[in-house]
Amino acid sequence: MNIAPNILNAVNEWLTPTFDQETQAAVKELMTTSPKELEESFYKNLEFGTGGMRGVMGIGNNRINKYTLGKNTQGLSDYLHEVFPNEALKVVIAYDCRHNSNTLAKVVADVFSANGIQVYLFSDLRPTPELSFALKHLGCQCGIVLTASHNPPEYNGYKVYWQDGGQIVPPQDAAIIKVIENLSYDKIKFNANESLIQYIDTEIDKAFIKSSIENASFNTPAEAKDNLHIVFTSLHGTSIKSIPDVLAQAGYKNVHIVPEQAIPDGDFPTVKSPNPEEPEALTMALALADKTNSDIVVGTDPDCDRLGVAVRNNDGKMILLNGNQTMVLMTSFLLKQWKKAGKINGKQFVGSTIVSTPMMMELATSYGVECKVGLTGFKWIAKMIKDFPELEFIGGGEESFGFMVGDAVRDKDAVAATLLICEVAAQAKAAGSSVYKELLQLYVENGFYKEYLVSLTKKGMEGLEEINQMMINLRENPLKEINGQRVIMVEDYQSSIALNLLNGEESTMDIPKSNVLIYYTEDGSKICARPSGTEPKIKFYISVNAEIESVLEFDEAEKFLDQKIQNIIADMQLN
């Protein structure tokens, strides 16, 4: 068997006594029976992406296991002692429904405690937003959640949060990664100091639920709540721990929970993918909605930071909204409520991302509120709150079905967002309208923006090379025309340069570097190319728009925009 030198060095390290006998035996087994799997497991170190570290569980430095997570945690412990030298260190740890999450969370707790750090460990699975809340509530310097969001069952992950409740951002992430990379596996302290590990549960739950209701409730009359029929599914994930209680305590009585999906299960047996972005994931919920004649369907991903929403259209048929649509609906509702309360005075902002709908800018402008736009990932929206303490954060979202209400949680939060979209639906229905009608009216007032995501999966080492080459081609041979429309601007977030193709002028973008390219065409279309930081995918985000003067023009305009999107996909050969 011919093994590349870098892979052989990594494999040999894992055959030393630093690693337990079970691990060494598993490595030898791979060498004998699965050389390709051996290569995939050891050819690189798992890296932090936009959502932390995420990967397939198994042995090797390119897999999620006790050693890779132990190394992360040891490095993080060393870094905490370095940056908080005179403080009593505290961390909080949560985990989701995935296989091995509870045992891996205990490994992480053991390492922290072995380094003299007080650990608060949730006694059972909890939603990721509760981890962000608990971190601030308990006054911790750091928080960890074990989750792989909506990835397939063989995945797990490790997300790091800092004392503001948000995920780590530059330059901190690079500093932490440097400490981890310079650490050898034999330096990991696995022997727990159990006296420093405290299990937490109901007390934090109560505070979190109370906070969620306070942030996402807007004086909806009891009668309006009684008249709203809701279908909810946790898709076998953690939201079952919080959302039913939040809705009940907020006064929503008619909540129908999909029973087959209410039990947490890391195999996600009733869905191909536990991702509310995928229409198939909500099939059972939509069937229950028709059976119960419900008004709205909400489904959340396994760690409860994303939500998918379906509502009835003007023909009474349930349709799934995309993340951009739910984002503008909830943002518009928040802005309207803040304006009604007299709380808008020019010192507020909403947050969005470079791959999300430009309609967020239009919406914010119409209320005299700033819309700050950051890189993909909610850590950048959380950072906005920290960077602009003189401004009040109203809410914000991104196209990938995430939303954050206020700043009690500094990450996308499907718990508060579920309550918020129910408030939108209840108040709309009480006023003789509907969520769908409210959306169409927003298109009339702000322009009809339609978005579409093309996600190309390229697995393994070869797939990574293919994705890298696609980005190189787009940079070195930039498109001059897309779908018969001139490209007028190219933004390269890796070089921080925006190039105006009409006059050749370059300008510098004041935003952290990222491997993202955005093309703008003369008809207002926007196409963004971005490799995923946590999955073996390259994503193309397409946004097109049209003006409509009344809701009666919507159907015709939608057909026109749908065709334009398909033409762009064909022209760029993204099929």
C-alpha positions in Angstrom: 0.0 0.0 0.0 1.5 3.4 -1.1 0.7 6.1 1.5 1.7 9.7 1.0 4.4 10.9 3.4 2.2 13.4 5.2 -0.5 10.8 5.7 2.0 8.2 6.8 3.4 10.6 9.5 -0.1 11.3 10.8 -1.0 7.6 10.8 2.2 6.6 12.7 1.5 9.2 15.3 -1.8 7.6 16.0 -0.1 4.2 16.5 1.9 5.5 19.5 1.0 4.9 23.1 -0.5 8.4 23.4 -3.6 6.8 21.8 -5.5 4.1 23.5 -5.3 0.5 22.2 -8.8 0.5 20.7 -7.8 3.5 18.6 -4.5 2.0 17.5 -6.3 -1.2 16.5 -8.9 0.7 14.5 -6.1 2.5 12.6 -4.4 -0.8 11.8 -7.7 -2.2 10.6 -8.1 0.8 8.2 -4.6 0.3 6.9 -5.4 -3.3 6.0 -9.0 -3.1 4.8 -9.8 0.5 3.8 -6.8 2.5 2.3 -9.1 5.1 0.8 -10.9 5.7 4.1 -7.5 5.8 5.8 -6.4 8.5 3.4 -9.6 10.5 3.9 -9.2 10.2 7.7 -5.6 11.5 7.9 -4.9 13.7 4.9 -5.5 16.9 6.8 -6.6 18.3 10.1 -10.2 19.2 10.6 -10.4 23.0 10.4 -12.7 25.7 11.9 -15.1 27.0 9.3 -17.9 29.5 9.4 -19.7 27.2 11.9 -16.8 25.9 13.9 -15.4 22.4 13.4 -17.6 19.9 11.8 -16.9 16.5 10.3 -17.5 12.7 10.1 -17.1 10.8 13.3 -14.3 8.3 13.3 -10.5 7.9 14.0 -7.9 10.2 12.5 -7.0 13.9 12.6 -9.6 14.6 9.9 -12.4 13.1 12.0 -14.4 14.0 15.0 -13.3 11.9 18.0 -12.1 12.2 21.6 -8.6 13.1 20.5 -9.4 15.8 18.0 -11.9 17.4 20.3 -9.6 16.8 23.3 -6.8 18.7 21.4 -9.2 21.5 20.6 -10.2 21.8 24.3 -6.7 21.6 25.6 -5.6 24.3 23.2 -8.6 26.4 24.2 -7.9 25.8 27.9 -4.3 27.1 27.4 -5.6 30.1 25.5 -8.2 30.9 28.2 -5.5 30.9 30.9 -3.4 33.2 28.7 -6.0 35.8 27.9 -7.8 35.7 31.3 -4.7 35.3 33.6 -6.3 36.6 36.8 -9.9 35.4 36.5 -11.7 32.4 37.8 -12.4 30.6 34.5 -15.8 29.2 33.7 -17.2 27.4 30.6 -20.6 26.0 29.7 -21.1 23.0 27.5 -24.3 21.9 25.6 -24.9 19.1 23.1 -27.6 17.9 20.7 -29.2 14.6 19.7 -26.4 13.3 17.6 -24.7 10.0 18.2 -21.9 10.3 20.7 -22.7 13.9 21.5 -23.2 13.2 25.2 -20.0 11.2 25.6 -18.0 13.7 23.6 -19.4 16.5 25.7 -18.2 14.7 28.8 -14.7 14.3 27.3 -14.7 18.1 26.6 -15.8 18.8 30.2 -13.1 16.4 31.5 -10.3 18.3 29.7 -11.5 21.7 30.8 -11.8 20.5 34.4 -8.4 18.9 34.3 -7.1 22.3 33.4 -8.6 23.9 36.5 -11.6 25.4 34.7 -15.1 25.4 36.2 -17.5 23.6 33.9 -21.3 23.9 33.6 -22.5 20.9 31.6 -26.1 20.5 30.6 -27.4 17.2 32.0 -29.2 16.4 28.7 -29.5 17.7 25.1 -30.4 21.3 24.7 -30.9 23.8 21.8 -27.8 25.6 20.6 -29.3 29.1 21.3 -29.8 28.1 25.0 -26.0 27.6 25.1 -25.4 31.2 23.9 -28.0 32.4 26.5 -26.5 30.3 29.3 -23.0 31.6 28.6 -24.0 35.2 29.4 -26.4 34.2 32.1 -23.7 32.3 34.0 -21.0 34.8 33.4 -18.7 32.4 31.5 -15.7 33.3 29.4 -16.4 30.5 26.9 -19.0 28.0 25.7 -19.0 24.9 23.6 -21.8 23.1 21.8 -21.4 19.7 20.3 -23.5 19.7 17.2 -23.4 19.2 13.4 -26.6 21.1 12.7 -28.5 19.4 9.9 -25.6 17.3 8.5 -26.1 13.6 7.9 -26.1 11.2 10.9 -22.4 10.3 10.6 -21.4 13.9 11.4 -20.7 15.7 14.6 -19.1 19.0 15.5 -17.7 21.5 18.0 -18.7 25.2 18.1 -16.9 27.7 20.3 -18.6 30.7 21.8 -17.0 33.7 23.6 -18.1 35.7 26.6 -20.4 38.0 24.6 -22.4 34.9 23.7 -21.4 34.9 20.0 -19.2 32.5 18.2 -15.5 33.3 18.0 -14.4 35.6 15.2 -11.0 36.9 13.8 -8.4 37.5 15.1 -9.4 35.4 18.1 -10.2 32.3 16.0 -6.8 32.3 14.3 -5.1 32.8 17.7 -6.9 29.8 19.1 -6.3 27.7 16.1 -2.5 28.5 16.3 -2.4 27.3 19.9 -4.3 24.1 18.9 -2.0 23.4 15.9 1.1 23.9 18.0 -0.2 21.4 20.5 0.8 17.7 20.4 -1.8 15.0 21.3 0.3 13.8 24.3 -0.3 17.2 26.0 -4.0 16.6 26.4 -5.2 16.4 30.0 -8.0 13.8 29.9 -8.1 13.1 33.7 -11.2 15.0 35.0 -11.4 17.0 38.1 -15.0 16.0 38.8 -15.4 18.6 41.6 -15.2 21.3 38.9 -18.0 19.8 36.8 -21.5 21.0 37.7 -24.6 19.7 35.8 -27.2 22.3 34.9 -30.8 22.0 33.6 -34.2 23.3 34.8 -33.0 26.6 36.3 -31.3 27.7 33.1 -34.3 26.4 31.1 -36.7 28.6 33.0 -34.6 31.7 32.5 -34.1 30.9 28.8 -37.8 30.4 28.2 -38.7 33.6 30.1 -36.1 35.5 28.0 -37.4 34.1 24.7 -41.0 35.1 25.5 -39.9 38.6 26.6 -37.9 39.2 23.4 -40.4 37.7 20.8 -43.8 38.7 22.2 -45.6 41.9 20.9 -48.9 42.4 22.6 -50.8 39.9 20.5 -54.4 39.7 21.9 -55.3 36.3 23.5 -58.2 35.9 21.1 -55.7 36.2 18.1 -53.5 33.5 19.7 -56.5 31.3 20.3 -57.5 31.6 16.6 -54.1 30.5 15.3 -53.5 26.8 14.6 -49.9 25.8 14.6 -48.1 22.6 13.5 -44.6 22.2 15.0 -42.0 19.5 14.3 -38.6 19.2 16.0 -37.3 16.8 13.3 -36.0 14.5 16.0 -33.9 17.3 17.4 -33.4 19.4 20.5 -36.2 22.0 20.0 -38.7 19.7 21.7 -37.0 20.7 24.9 -38.0 24.4 24.6 -40.4 25.4 21.8 -43.6 23.7 23.0 -43.1 25.3 26.5 -42.3 28.7 25.0 -45.5 28.6 22.8 -47.6 27.3 25.7 -46.4 29.9 28.2 -46.7 32.7 25.5 -50.4 31.8 25.3 -50.6 29.6 22.1 -53.0 26.7 22.8 -53.6 25.2 19.4 -50.2 23.6 18.8 -50.1 20.3 17.0 -46.7 18.5 17.4 -45.7 15.9 14.8 -45.6 12.8 17.1 -43.4 10.6 14.9 -40.6 13.3 14.9 -40.9 14.5 18.5 -38.4 12.0 20.0 -34.8 13.0 19.7 -32.9 10.6 17.5 -29.5 11.0 15.8 -30.5 8.7 13.0 -33.3 11.1 11.9 -35.4 8.1 10.8 -38.4 9.9 9.2 -36.4 12.2 6.9 -33.7 12.0 4.3 -32.1 15.2 5.8 -33.2 16.9 9.1 -32.9 20.3 7.4 -35.9 22.6 7.3 -34.4 24.2 4.2 -35.4 21.0 2.4 -39.1 20.8 1.5 -39.1 17.0 2.0 -38.2 17.5 5.7 -41.5 19.1 6.4 -43.7 16.5 4.5 -45.2 15.0 7.7 -45.8 18.4 9.2 -47.6 19.6 6.1 -49.8 16.5 6.1 -50.7 17.2 9.7 -51.4 20.9 8.8 -53.9 19.8 6.2 -55.5 17.3 8.6 -55.9 19.9 11.4 -56.6 22.8 9.0 -53.7 24.7 10.6 -52.5 28.2 9.5 -48.7 27.7 9.9 -46.1 25.0 10.0 -42.7 25.5 11.8 -39.9 22.9 11.7 -36.5 23.3 13.3 -33.2 21.6 12.6 -31.5 19.2 15.1 -29.7 21.9 17.2 -32.6 24.3 16.9 -30.9 27.3 15.4 -32.7 27.2 12.0 -36.4 27.2 11.3 -38.4 26.3 8.2 -41.9 27.9 7.9 -44.8 27.0 5.7 -48.0 29.1 5.4 -51.2 29.0 3.3 -51.2 30.9 0.0 -54.2 32.8 -1.4 -55.6 29.5 -2.7 -55.4 27.9 0.8 -52.5 25.6 -0.2 -49.5 25.2 2.2 -46.3 26.6 0.7 -42.8 26.5 2.2 -41.2 30.0 2.6 -37.5 30.3 2.0 -35.1 31.8 4.5 -35.0 35.2 2.8 -38.8 35.4 2.9 -39.1 34.5 6.6 -36.3 37.0 7.3 -38.0 40.0 5.6 -41.3 39.1 7.2 -39.9 38.9 10.7 -37.7 42.0 10.2 -40.6 44.0 8.8 -42.8 43.0 11.7 -40.1 44.0 14.3 -39.6 47.3 12.6 -43.3 48.0 12.6 -43.6 47.1 16.3 -40.6 49.3 17.2 -42.0 52.2 15.2 -45.4 51.8 16.8 -43.8 51.9 20.2 -41.9 55.1 19.3 -38.5 53.3 19.7 -36.9 54.2 16.4 -34.7 57.3 16.5 -31.9 56.6 14.1 -29.8 54.7 16.6 -31.0 51.2 15.7 -29.9 48.6 13.2 -30.8 45.3 11.7 -28.3 42.7 10.5 -27.9 40.6 7.4 -25.2 38.9 5.3 -23.6 39.3 1.9 -25.4 36.3 0.4 -28.9 37.2 1.8 -31.6 39.2 -0.1 -30.8 42.8 -0.9 -34.4 43.4 0.1 -33.2 43.8 3.7 -31.5 47.0 2.7 -34.7 48.4 1.1 -36.8 47.4 4.2 -34.4 49.0 6.7 -34.1 52.2 4.7 -37.9 52.6 4.6 -37.9 52.7 8.4 -34.9 55.0 8.7 -32.9 52.1 10.2 -29.4 51.1 9.2 -28.9 47.6 7.7 -25.4 46.3 8.5 -24.2 43.5 6.2 -21.5 41.0 7.2 -20.0 37.8 5.9 -21.9 34.5 5.9 -22.5 33.1 9.4 -24.3 34.5 12.4 -21.1 35.1 14.3 -20.7 38.2 12.1 -24.1 39.5 13.1 -23.3 38.9 16.8 -20.0 40.8 16.2 -22.0 43.8 14.9 -23.7 44.0 18.3 -20.3 44.0 20.1 -18.7 46.4 17.6 -21.5 49.0 17.8 -22.6 49.3 21.4 -24.0 52.7 20.8 -26.6 51.2 18.5 -29.6 49.1 19.5 -30.0 45.7 17.6 -33.5 45.1 16.5 -33.1 41.7 14.8 -31.3 40.1 11.9 -31.1 37.0 9.7 -29.5 35.2 6.9 -30.8 33.3 3.9 -30.1 29.9 5.4 -33.2 29.9 7.6 -31.7 31.6 10.6 -33.0 34.6 12.6 -32.1 36.4 15.8 -34.5 38.6 17.8 -32.7 41.1 20.0 -29.4 40.3 21.7 -30.2 38.0 24.6 -29.0 35.2 22.3 -26.0 36.0 20.1 -26.6 33.4 17.5 -29.4 32.3 15.2 -32.2 31.2 17.4 -35.1 29.1 16.3 -36.8 29.2 19.7 -37.5 33.0 19.8 -37.9 33.1 16.0 -40.7 30.4 16.2 -42.6 32.5 18.6 -42.0 35.6 16.6 -43.3 34.1 13.3 -46.4 32.9 15.2 -46.9 36.5 16.5 -46.7 37.6 12.8 -49.2 35.0 11.8 -51.6 35.6 14.7 -51.7 39.4 14.2 -52.1 39.1 10.4 -55.0 36.6 10.7 -56.7 38.8 13.4 -56.5 41.7 10.9 -58.1 39.7 8.1 -54.8 39.1 6.4 -52.3 36.3 6.4 -48.5 35.8 6.4 -48.6 35.2 2.7 -50.6 38.4 2.0 -48.2 40.3 4.2 -45.3 39.0 2.1 -46.9 40.1 -1.2 -47.5 43.5 0.2 -43.9 43.8 1.2 -42.9 43.0 -2.4 -45.2 45.8 -3.7 -43.7 48.3 -1.2 -40.0 47.3 -1.4 -39.6 45.5 -4.8 -40.1 41.8 -5.5 -36.8 40.1 -4.8 -36.5 36.4 -5.5 -33.6 34.3 -4.5 -32.4 30.8 -5.4 -29.6 28.6 -4.1 -27.6 26.2 -6.2 -25.6 23.9 -3.9 -23.1 21.5 -5.6 -21.7 18.7 -3.4 -18.1 17.6 -4.0 -17.0 15.1 -1.5 -13.6 14.1 -0.2 -10.1 15.2 -1.2 -10.8 15.3 -5.0 -14.0 17.2 -4.4 -12.1 19.9 -2.4 -9.6 20.3 -5.3 -12.5 20.6 -7.7 -14.2 23.4 -5.6 -10.9 25.2 -5.3 -10.4 25.1 -9.1 -13.9 26.5 -9.7 -13.1 29.5 -7.5 -9.7 30.0 -9.2 -11.4 30.0 -12.7 -14.0 32.5 -11.6 -11.3 34.8 -10.2 -8.7 34.4 -13.0 -11.3 34.4 -15.9 -14.1 36.6 -14.5 -17.4 36.5 -16.4 -18.1 39.6 -18.5 -21.7 38.7 -19.2 -24.3 36.5 -17.5 -27.6 35.6 -19.2 -27.0 38.3 -21.8 -26.5 41.0 -19.2 -23.2 42.8 -18.7 -21.4 42.2 -15.4 -20.9 45.7 -14.0 -19.2 44.9 -10.7 -17.2 42.1 -9.2 -16.6 41.9 -5.4 -13.7 39.6 -4.3 -13.8 39.2 -0.6 -10.6 37.3 -0.6 -8.6 40.3 -1.9 -11.1 42.8 -0.4 -11.3 44.5 -3.8 -14.5 45.6 -5.6 -13.9 46.1 -9.3 -16.2 48.4 -11.4 -16.1 46.8 -14.9 -17.7 49.9 -16.5 -14.8 52.3 -15.6 -12.1 49.9 -14.3 -12.0 51.5 -10.9 -11.1 49.5 -7.9 -12.2 50.1 -4.3 -11.3 48.4 -1.0 -14.0 46.7 1.0 -13.9 47.1 4.7 -14.9 43.6 5.6 -12.9 40.6 6.8 -11.4 38.4 4.1 -13.3 35.4 2.9 -13.3 33.1 -0.1 -16.4 34.7 -1.7 -17.0 36.2 -5.1 -20.1 38.3 -6.0 -21.1 39.3 -9.5 -23.6 42.1 -10.2 -25.2 42.6 -13.6 -26.7 45.6 -15.2 -30.3 44.4 -14.7 -29.8 44.3 -10.9 -29.1 40.5 -10.6 -26.6 39.3 -8.1 -24.7 36.0 -8.2 -22.5 35.0 -5.3 -20.1 32.0 -5.3 -19.0 30.7 -2.0 -17.4 27.3 -0.9 -19.0 26.1 2.4 -16.9 26.4 5.5 -18.4 23.3 7.1 -19.6 21.0 4.3 -18.1 19.6 1.1 -20.1 22.0 -1.1 -19.8 25.1 -3.3 -22.8 27.3 -3.2 -24.1 29.8 -5.7 -26.6 32.3 -4.4 -28.7 34.0 -7.1 -30.9 37.1 -6.5 -33.1 38.7 -9.1 -35.7 41.4 -8.8 -38.6 43.2 -10.4 -40.9 46.1 -9.6 -44.6 45.3 -9.1 -47.3 47.9 -8.5 -49.9 45.6 -7.0 -50.3 42.1 -5.7 -52.2 41.3 -8.9 -48.9 41.5 -10.8 -47.2 38.9 -8.5 -47.9 35.7 -10.4 -46.7 37.1 -13.7 -43.6 38.7 -12.2 -42.7 35.4 -10.4 -42.8 33.5 -13.7 -40.5 36.1 -15.2 -38.0 35.9 -12.3 -38.1 32.1 -12.2 -37.2 32.0 -15.9 -34.4 34.5 -15.3 -33.0 32.3 -12.5 -33.1 29.2 -14.7 -31.4 31.1 -17.6 -28.6 32.2 -15.2 -28.1 28.6 -14.0 -27.9 27.3 -17.6 -25.6 30.1 -18.7 -23.2 29.5 -15.8 -23.5 25.7 -16.3 -24.5 25.2 -12.7 -26.9 22.3 -13.5 
